[in-house]
Amino acid sequence: MNKNELIDAIAGETGCTKADTGRFIDAFVNHVTAAVASGDKVALVGFGTFQSAKRAAKTGRNPKTGAALEIPASISPKFSPGAAFKAKVNGGH
């Protein structure tokens, strides 16, 4: 499902216009992105939690040459699904 298909599905279910639904989705993504980027976490009970995760520096290998290379520490976005989401994906109701 791409963004336009999601907009169509939500607009059809809620009776909102596609334009309003698109603006809502854009605002949701912007606010979640800004919160996670500032170090906050966004928890949606039953759905999941968006947060940042620190990744330590490590030594890796170039697969072509086998040479060692340093991979710097970084911060990555992370999504942890909630129990209801996991159950639905695993065939639960």
C-alpha positions in Angstrom: 0.0 0.0 0.0 1.4 3.4 -1.0 0.5 6.8 0.4 -2.3 7.5 -2.1 -3.9 4.1 -1.4 -3.7 4.8 2.3 -5.3 8.2 1.8 -8.1 6.6 -0.3 -8.8 3.9 2.3 -8.9 6.3 5.3 -11.0 8.9 3.4 -13.4 6.2 2.4 -13.7 4.8 6.0 -14.0 8.2 7.7 -16.0 10.2 5.2 -13.3 12.9 5.2 -12.1 14.4 1.9 -8.9 13.0 0.4 -7.3 16.4 0.7 -8.0 16.6 4.4 -6.9 13.0 4.9 -3.6 13.7 3.0 -3.0 16.8 5.2 -3.6 14.7 8.3 -1.2 12.0 7.2 1.5 14.6 6.3 1.0 16.3 9.7 1.2 13.0 11.5 4.4 12.0 9.8 5.9 15.5 10.4 5.1 15.5 14.1 6.3 11.9 14.7 9.5 12.6 12.7 10.2 15.8 14.7 9.5 14.2 18.0 11.8 11.2 17.3 14.5 13.5 15.9 14.5 15.6 19.1 14.9 12.4 21.2 11.3 11.9 22.3 9.3 8.8 21.7 5.8 8.5 20.4 3.7 5.7 21.8 0.4 4.7 20.3 -1.2 2.1 22.6 -2.0 -1.1 20.7 -0.1 0.1 17.6 3.5 0.7 18.6 6.2 3.1 19.6 8.4 5.3 17.5 11.7 6.2 19.0 15.4 6.7 18.3 18.1 4.1 19.1 21.8 4.7 19.5 24.1 2.5 17.5 27.6 2.1 18.8 30.7 2.5 16.5 32.0 -0.8 15.2 34.5 -2.3 12.9 33.1 -3.7 9.7 34.6 -5.3 6.6 34.4 -4.3 2.9 32.8 -7.4 1.4 34.7 -6.9 -1.9 38.2 -6.4 -0.5 37.9 -7.8 3.0 39.6 -4.6 4.3 38.5 -3.4 7.8 36.7 -0.1 8.1 35.3 1.8 11.0 31.5 2.4 11.0 30.8 5.5 13.1 28.3 5.6 15.9 24.8 6.8 14.8 21.3 7.3 15.9 18.6 5.5 14.0 14.8 5.7 14.1 13.1 2.6 15.5 9.6 1.3 15.5 8.5 -1.3 18.1 5.1 -2.8 17.3 2.5 -3.1 20.1 0.9 -6.3 21.2 -2.4 -5.8 19.3 -0.5 -5.0 16.1 1.7 -8.1 16.5 -1.4 -10.3 17.2 -3.2 -9.0 14.1 -0.1 -9.6 11.9 0.2 -13.2 13.3 -3.4 -14.0 12.4 -5.1 -13.0 15.6 -8.3 -10.9 15.7 
